[in-house]
Amino acid sequence: MAKIAKTIPTYKRRRRNRRGFLGWLWRILMGLFLLSILLVLVYRFVPPPITATMVGDVAAGRGLKKDWMSLDEMDRDMVRAAIGAEDSKFCRHNGFDIEAIEDAMKRNASGGRIRGGSTISQQTAKNVFLWQGGGYFRKGVEAYFTFLIEHLWGKRRIMEVYLNVAETGIGTYGANAGAERYFGHDASALSATEAARIAAILPLPKKRGAIAPKGFTRRYGNTIAARIGQVRRDGLDACVYAGSVPPKDKAPPPSKVQRELPGAEYETATPPPPEASVDETPVEEAPPAAVENEAVAPPEPVPGEPTEATPPASDQPPPPAEPRQ
């Protein structure tokens, strides 16, 4: 009696392969889901050791300097400066500023480009778990991690991580490392101007400097310094210190003159004007040069009054300070 061959029809084999592929895909997605939650829970208590941006700086030979500082020690003006510069609704939203997102979408649809509607929570999610650059896929994953940290970390931890992983210069990360680099002391005691200048360089940390800034960066820093007072008066940073004792305001020590800045070879002495996609405020043009070959002799200098040879201090920016670390 001939044996009957036990073969599986082709359509059944395809169905079994499809089920096997979907099964493996489901396992991978569930594994990534559980891993993401675990990572977020760990970083709620442990400082993130390294980020994708840090890896990029190390790979490019720019080095890496970071010095974690808790919010219990960090000057409160640094928190106020970050809120005033980046996200005035930080304590009121759930991680997403819907009005800012809608405004960005309208401007982009009309051809204009603005900095975007990213909140401090979104920037923290991107800086810690993802990579720099745009793309809808990254934005979607960023929204997922923003949802997680808003619910598993809370506002205080989000701000603490943000101020310790945000890029503040070439190969420099965190407000504390930035203060040491630019002013020669840590971030436990900052003046409003120092905190504002660190916040002013956050959007373009590789192209801006906090030491004797000129042009847009200088004006933007002055604007943020004024906003610090508004954040203080309106209590816009209250959620960061809810249930804890805020650090006392301390006068910063005098800035120390340091050796040449690490990474100075990558930076310009005068930061260039911001890109249109980052800041909309145009950089004012320098005042026209004085008329040459003037027939009338210059008047005799009068004590206390500026002369043509020495323009008023308000029209001439101070000379750049020596590089500080």
PADOBA-434836 format. One record per residue (C-alpha): chain; z, x, y; residue number from 1. Coordinates in steps of 0.2 Angstrom, whole numbers. Layout:
BEGIN
SITE chain    c3    c1    c2 resi
SITE     A     Z     X     Y  NUM
...
***
This chain:
BEGIN
SITE chain    c3    c1    c2 resi
SITE     A     0     0     0    1
SITE     A    -5     7    17    2
SITE     A     8    11    30    3
SITE     A     8     1    46    4
SITE     A     8    13    61    5
SITE     A    22    10    72    6
SITE     A    15    13    89    7
SITE     A    21     6   106    8
SITE     A     7    -3   116    9
SITE     A     2     5   132   10
SITE     A     8    -8   144   11
SITE     A    25    -7   136   12
SITE     A    26    11   138   13
SITE     A    21    10   156   14
SITE     A    35    -3   159   15
SITE     A    48     8   150   16
SITE     A    43    23   161   17
SITE     A    44    13   177   18
SITE     A    61     7   172   19
SITE     A    66    25   168   20
SITE     A    60    31   185   21
SITE     A    68    17   195   22
SITE     A    84    20   185   23
SITE     A    84    38   190   24
SITE     A    80    34   208   25
SITE     A    94    22   209   26
SITE     A   106    35   202   27
SITE     A   101    47   215   28
SITE     A   103    35   229   29
SITE     A   120    30   223   30
SITE     A   125    48   221   31
SITE     A   119    52   239   32
SITE     A   128    36   245   33
SITE     A   145    42   237   34
SITE     A   142    60   243   35
SITE     A   140    54   261   36
SITE     A   156    44   261   37
SITE     A   165    58   253   38
SITE     A   159    71   266   39
SITE     A   164    59   280   40
SITE     A   181    57   273   41
SITE     A   184    75   271   42
SITE     A   178    79   289   43
SITE     A   190    66   295   44
SITE     A   204    79   291   45
SITE     A   194    96   289   46
SITE     A   184   104   303   47
SITE     A   165   105   298   48
SITE     A   163   123   293   49
SITE     A   144   124   298   50
SITE     A   130   113   304   51
SITE     A   111   114   302   52
SITE     A   109   119   320   53
SITE     A   122   133   317   54
SITE     A   112   139   302   55
SITE     A    96   139   313   56
SITE     A   104   151   326   57
SITE     A   111   162   312   58
SITE     A    93   163   304   59
SITE     A    85   167   321   60
SITE     A    97   181   324   61
SITE     A   106   173   338   62
SITE     A   123   174   330   63
SITE     A   137   161   329   64
SITE     A   153   159   339   65
SITE     A   164   144   337   66
SITE     A   183   142   340   67
SITE     A   190   125   335   68
SITE     A   203   117   346   69
SITE     A   211   101   343   70
SITE     A   212    87   357   71
SITE     A   231    90   357   72
SITE     A   228   107   365   73
SITE     A   211   104   374   74
SITE     A   211   100   393   75
SITE     A   209    81   396   76
SITE     A   197    85   409   77
SITE     A   185    91   396   78
SITE     A   186    74   387   79
SITE     A   183    65   404   80
SITE     A   168    76   408   81
SITE     A   160    72   392   82
SITE     A   162    53   394   83
SITE     A   157    54   412   84
SITE     A   141    64   408   85
SITE     A   136    57   391   86
SITE     A   143    40   387   87
SITE     A   153    30   400   88
SITE     A   155    16   387   89
SITE     A   162    27   373   90
SITE     A   178    17   372   91
SITE     A   169     0   373   92
SITE     A   155     1   360   93
SITE     A   155     2   341   94
SITE     A   144    18   341   95
SITE     A   128    11   349   96
SITE     A   125     7   367   97
SITE     A   113    -8   365   98
SITE     A   108    -9   383   99
SITE     A   104     9   384  100
SITE     A    93     8   368  101
SITE     A    84    -7   375  102
SITE     A    81     2   392  103
SITE     A    75    17   383  104
SITE     A    63     6   372  105
SITE     A    56    -2   388  106
SITE     A    53    14   397  107
SITE     A    45    22   382  108
SITE     A    34     7   380  109
SITE     A    28     8   398  110
SITE     A    24    27   396  111
SITE     A    39    34   405  112
SITE     A    51    45   396  113
SITE     A    70    46   398  114
SITE     A    84    55   389  115
SITE     A    87    41   377  116
SITE     A   101    29   373  117
SITE     A   111    40   361  118
SITE     A   130    39   362  119
SITE     A   143    52   359  120
SITE     A   145    44   342  121
SITE     A   127    46   338  122
SITE     A   126    64   344  123
SITE     A   141    68   333  124
SITE     A   133    61   318  125
SITE     A   117    70   321  126
SITE     A   126    87   325  127
SITE     A   137    87   310  128
SITE     A   127    79   296  129
SITE     A   108    80   301  130
SITE     A    96    91   310  131
SITE     A    89    92   328  132
SITE     A    72    84   332  133
SITE     A    66    66   332  134
SITE     A    58    55   320  135
SITE     A    62    37   314  136
SITE     A    68    43   297  137
SITE     A    81    55   305  138
SITE     A    86    41   318  139
SITE     A    89    29   303  140
SITE     A   100    41   294  141
SITE     A   109    45   310  142
SITE     A   113    26   313  143
SITE     A   120    26   295  144
SITE     A   131    41   298  145
SITE     A   136    34   315  146
SITE     A   142    18   307  147
SITE     A   152    28   294  148
SITE     A   161    39   307  149
SITE     A   165    24   318  150
SITE     A   174    15   304  151
SITE     A   181    30   295  152
SITE     A   185    42   309  153
SITE     A   189    32   324  154
SITE     A   186    37   342  155
SITE     A   198    51   344  156
SITE     A   191    60   329  157
SITE     A   173    58   335  158
SITE     A   177    65   352  159
SITE     A   187    80   344  160
SITE     A   173    84   332  161
SITE     A   160    82   346  162
SITE     A   168    94   358  163
SITE     A   170   107   344  164
SITE     A   152   106   336  165
SITE     A   141   103   352  166
SITE     A   130   118   357  167
SITE     A   137   125   373  168
SITE     A   125   141   374  169
SITE     A   115   153   364  170
SITE     A   124   154   347  171
SITE     A   140   146   355  172
SITE     A   147   130   349  173
SITE     A   161   119   355  174
SITE     A   170   117   372  175
SITE     A   183   131   368  176
SITE     A   170   144   364  177
SITE     A   160   139   379  178
SITE     A   175   141   390  179
SITE     A   178   158   383  180
SITE     A   160   163   385  181
SITE     A   158   157   403  182
SITE     A   175   158   411  183
SITE     A   185   171   401  184
SITE     A   199   159   395  185
SITE     A   201   145   382  186
SITE     A   199   126   385  187
SITE     A   217   122   385  188
SITE     A   217   123   404  189
SITE     A   201   119   413  190
SITE     A   197   114   431  191
SITE     A   187    99   434  192
SITE     A   173   110   440  193
SITE     A   173   121   424  194
SITE     A   174   106   413  195
SITE     A   160    98   422  196
SITE     A   149   113   421  197
SITE     A   151   114   402  198
SITE     A   146    96   401  199
SITE     A   131    98   412  200
SITE     A   123   111   400  201
SITE     A   125   100   384  202
SITE     A   108    92   385  203
SITE     A    99   109   386  204
SITE     A   112   123   381  205
SITE     A    99   136   378  206
SITE     A    91   134   395  207
SITE     A   106   131   406  208
SITE     A   120   142   411  209
SITE     A   138   137   417  210
SITE     A   140   153   428  211
SITE     A   134   152   446  212
SITE     A   121   138   441  213
SITE     A   108   133   453  214
SITE     A    96   119   456  215
SITE     A    98   104   445  216
SITE     A   112   111   434  217
SITE     A   123   114   449  218
SITE     A   120    97   457  219
SITE     A   123    88   440  220
SITE     A   139    98   437  221
SITE     A   145    92   454  222
SITE     A   141    74   450  223
SITE     A   150    75   434  224
SITE     A   165    83   443  225
SITE     A   166    67   454  226
SITE     A   164    56   438  227
SITE     A   179    64   431  228
SITE     A   190    56   444  229
SITE     A   182    39   440  230
SITE     A   185    41   422  231
SITE     A   203    45   426  232
SITE     A   205    30   438  233
SITE     A   197    17   426  234
SITE     A   205    24   410  235
SITE     A   188    26   402  236
SITE     A   196    39   390  237
SITE     A   211    28   385  238
SITE     A   204    25   367  239
SITE     A   204    44   364  240
SITE     A   223    46   367  241
SITE     A   229    29   360  242
SITE     A   244    31   350  243
SITE     A   246    50   355  244
SITE     A   253    60   369  245
SITE     A   239    66   380  246
SITE     A   240    85   385  247
SITE     A   248    89   402  248
SITE     A   236    94   415  249
SITE     A   238   113   418  250
SITE     A   230   124   431  251
SITE     A   217   136   423  252
SITE     A   220   154   423  253
SITE     A   208   165   434  254
SITE     A   192   168   426  255
SITE     A   190   186   419  256
SITE     A   175   197   421  257
SITE     A   168   200   404  258
SITE     A   155   210   397  259
SITE     A   137   205   396  260
SITE     A   135   188   388  261
SITE     A   130   187   369  262
SITE     A   113   181   368  263
SITE     A   108   184   386  264
SITE     A    92   192   381  265
SITE     A    86   174   376  266
SITE     A    92   166   392  267
SITE     A    85   167   410  268
SITE     A    96   172   424  269
SITE     A    92   156   433  270
SITE     A    90   141   421  271
SITE     A    73   133   423  272
SITE     A    72   115   429  273
SITE     A    75   101   416  274
SITE     A    61    94   406  275
SITE     A    56    76   411  276
SITE     A    62    69   394  277
SITE     A    79    76   396  278
SITE     A    83    73   415  279
SITE     A    74    62   427  280
SITE     A    82    69   443  281
SITE     A    69    80   451  282
SITE     A    74    97   457  283
SITE     A    73    99   476  284
SITE     A    62   111   483  285
SITE     A    69   126   492  286
SITE     A    69   124   511  287
SITE     A    53   132   520  288
SITE     A    54   150   524  289
SITE     A    59   155   542  290
SITE     A    44   157   554  291
SITE     A    39   175   555  292
SITE     A    34   185   570  293
SITE     A    44   174   582  294
SITE     A    40   178   600  295
SITE     A    58   174   606  296
SITE     A    71   187   602  297
SITE     A    85   180   591  298
SITE     A   101   176   601  299
SITE     A   116   186   600  300
SITE     A   128   181   586  301
SITE     A   142   170   591  302
SITE     A   158   172   580  303
SITE     A   160   157   569  304
SITE     A   142   151   570  305
SITE     A   128   155   558  306
SITE     A   113   165   564  307
SITE     A    95   165   558  308
SITE     A    98   181   549  309
SITE     A   113   172   540  310
SITE     A   108   154   535  311
SITE     A   123   142   534  312
SITE     A   133   142   518  313
SITE     A   128   124   514  314
SITE     A   109   129   514  315
SITE     A   110   145   504  316
SITE     A   118   145   486  317
SITE     A   131   158   483  318
SITE     A   125   174   475  319
SITE     A   126   174   456  320
SITE     A   143   179   448  321
SITE     A   144   193   436  322
SITE     A   140   188   418  323
SITE     A   156   181   409  324
SITE     A   159   177   392  325
***
